[in-house]
Amino acid sequence: MTWSGATSTSPAATSPSRSCCASDDGATWAELDLPADLLSELWPQLVVERGGELTIIGRSRSSEALLVVTWEGDEAPPTRPVAPTPTDDRPRFVRWDAELAVGETVRFPLYTHCGISYLANFNERHWYLEGSPGGLPSPSPDDSWPMVGESVLGLATLLDEETIEYSLPSGEVVGTYVASDQEPFICD
């Protein structure tokens, strides 16, 4: 295996601190599993192999000195197992002006400053809480809802061309919204 280099920042790194990574093709990097005592003294920045000898170059953790360490042994240091890439199977996160497909569920933060009567401008139409025509102020969110600032972090599902159901991640339905061409009420 040819160790062509290392970096201190790599998607393969398993720890948030600096790590030493190596590659045999320059495209796929793996974090080296270096001894803790070596890493306590050195911030690795580059690994070079010349003539079968592995050299680790880095900065001292206790000073600005440049350190050069030659790896002892016939084998290159082992690499840490690469953590699997997480998959995000959650619905996509959208802005207030997104295009939605019938049946699609999306993550959408519902702004609640003046209540929850107005949802968004999905599919170039305004969406109002059923029974709250014109976007007049409506009830405020419950204290148990997942809030960030003045927005509820929930899910919008386009049931059909005229209806969106907004729910919390727990599955609790917050409201049913109907499509309208009427401009929203703007509060002060």
N, C-alpha and C positions, 0 to 999 in steps of 0.2 A: 504494500500500500504506500502510495506517495502522499506525504502530508505537505501540501503546498502553501498553507497559510493559516492564519487564525485571526479572529476579530474579537473585540470585547463586547459587541452587541450582535446578537444573532437570534433569529426566531427559533433555533434549535435549543437555545439555552434554557435550562430548567430552573434556574434560580434568578432572582431579580438583581443580584450583584453581578459584577463583571465575571465573565467566564472566558475560557480559552476554547476556541473551536478550530477544527481542522477539516480539510476537504481533500478528497482524492481526485476531484474533477473540477474544482473551482466554482461549482454551482450548488452542490448539496453539502451543507455543513453539519457537523456533529460536535457536540460539546465534549471536550476531553475530560476524563475522570481523573484529574490530577490529585495527588496527595494533599490533604488539608494543610500540612505544615508548609508545603511549597506555596499554596495559595494564600496563606496567612502573611507571607513575606512579599509576594509578587502579584502585581496586576498584569496578567498576561496580555500582550497585544499582538504578538506574531509568533507563529511556529514555522520553522524552516528546517527542511531536511537537505543535507548535503553529504553525499558519499555514505549514506546509511546512518549518519549521526543526526539526531533530532535536537534542535536548539530552540529554546523558548526565550523570547525576548519580551521584557516588560518593564514596568516602573515599580520601584520599591513602594510599599504601602506606608513606610515610615519616613521617607524623604523623597526628593525629586530625582534620586539616582536612577540610572538606567541599569537594569540587571539582565545578565545573559546566563541562562542555565542550560547545561547540556544534560539531556535525558540519559540516565544510566540504564543499560540493558540492551538486549538484542531486539526486543519488541517495542513498537510504539505504544504509548499509553492507551489504555482502553477508552472507548467512548461510552458516554451515558446513553441509555435507551432514549430514543426520541419520543416525546409525548405525542399521542395521537392528536391530530388537528381537530379541535372541537367543531361539531356541526351545530348549526343554528337552525333548528326546525321550527322556531317560532314564526308567526306571521311577519311579513315585512312591515317596517316602520314607515309611515307616510306623513306627508305634510297636509295641510288643510285644503290644498287644491289638487289632490291626487285623482287619478282615474282608477276606478274600481271595476272589477268584473262581477257579474251576478254570481252569488255564492261565495265570493272571496271574503275572508276575514283579514283585517289589518290591525296593527297596533297604531293607536292614535291618541295623543294627549288632548283631552277635551278641556278647553279653557273655561273656567267657571266664575270669572270675576262678577258677572251679573246673572249668575244662575246657569242652568244647563239647557235653556230653550233653543239655542243655536248650536249646531254641531260643526258644520264646515261647508265648503263649496266643492264637494266631490262631484266628479263627472260634469263640471260646469253648471251645477245646480246647487241651490242653497237647501240645507236640510234643517228642518225645525222639529222640535219635540212635538209629538202628536198631542193635540189639544192646547197648544200654545201658539196660536196664529200670530204672525207678524214679529215673532221674536221678543215678545214682552217678557219682562223679568219672570223667572221661574224659581222653584225651590233651589236652595244651595245644596251642595253635596253633603252626604253623611260623614261624620268624623271618622268612620271606619274605612272609608275609601282610600285607595293608594294615591296619595297626592304628592306632587312636586310643585312647590309654589302654589299657584292658583290653577293647576291643571290636574285632572284625573288621568291616571295612566291605565287606559282600558283598551277594549277591542271593538272595532266597528265591523259589522257584517252586512254586506249589501244583499238583502234577502231577495229583492226583485228590483226592477227599474225605479220603483217609487218608494221603497221602504229600506231603511237601515236600522239594525238593532245594535245598540251600544251596550256593552256589558263589561263587568270587571273581570280581572283574571280568575277570580273565584267561580265565575259562571253566572253571578247575579246580574240580571238584566236591569240596567239603569233606566233605559227609555227606548222608545221606538220613535224614529225620526222619519218624516215624510218629505218628499222632494217639493220644491217650490221655486218659482222664478222671482219671487219677491226679495228685494234687497234686505239685508239684516238690519235690525235695530242697533244703533250704536249708542252705548251708554256713556255718560260723562265720567 
